[in-house]
Amino acid sequence: MQTINVSSPNKGTFLLSGELNRSNVNSNWPSSVADIKQAASQQSVVLDLKGITKVDTTGLAWLMNILRDCRSQNIQFTLDNVPETLINLAKISDVEGFLPLQ
């Protein structure tokens, strides 16, 4: 099992790498929410998924929850470098229109 690694090369930008799946999303959820709240002062958050190697429906749900949390705090949230697998999962799940793709 590979974990999700999060780095922040720029203020308000979070670079994710690893696997975004049911095996590791739950352990990363609390710190992700805390990081987003901390970035809230920027009024803009970019989640760069360039380094994501695997994603499943749990990973998609995790992203949808982050999006919900950002919207509830009036934080502009954008996804960058979204893997084709995630886009396909979003299409199948009929939520592609909700994802803020860059």
Residue pairs with C-beta under 8 A, 6 or more apart in sequence:
1 19
1 23
1 24
2 18
2 19
2 24
2 53
2 54
3 18
3 19
3 24
3 27
3 28
4 16
4 17
4 18
4 19
4 20
4 24
4 25
4 28
5 16
5 17
5 18
5 51
6 14
6 15
6 16
6 28
6 31
6 32
6 35
7 14
7 15
7 17
8 14
8 15
8 35
9 15
11 39
11 42
12 39
12 42
12 44
12 45
12 46
13 45
13 46
13 48
14 35
14 39
14 45
14 46
14 47
14 48
15 48
15 50
15 51
16 47
16 48
16 49
16 50
16 51
16 52
17 50
17 51
17 52
17 53
18 24
18 51
18 52
18 53
19 52
19 53
19 54
19 55
19 59
20 49
20 52
20 54
20 55
20 56
20 58
20 59
20 62
20 63
20 86
21 54
21 55
21 56
21 58
21 59
22 56
22 58
22 59
25 58
25 59
25 61
25 62
28 62
29 62
29 65
32 62
32 66
33 66
33 69
36 45
36 66
36 69
36 70
36 73
36 75
37 73
39 45
39 75
40 73
40 75
42 75
43 74
43 75
43 76
44 75
44 76
44 77
44 78
45 70
45 75
45 76
45 77
45 78
46 78
46 79
46 80
46 102
47 63
47 66
47 77
47 78
47 79
47 80
48 80
48 81
49 79
49 80
49 81
49 82
49 83
49 86
50 80
50 81
52 59
52 83
52 86
54 85
55 83
55 85
55 86
55 89
56 89
57 89
57 93
59 86
60 86
60 89
60 90
60 93
60 95
63 79
63 86
63 99
64 95
64 98
64 99
66 77
67 77
67 98
67 99
67 100
70 76
70 77
71 77
76 100
77 100
78 100
78 101
78 102
79 99
79 100
79 101
79 102
80 102
82 99
82 101
87 96
87 101
90 96
90 98
90 99
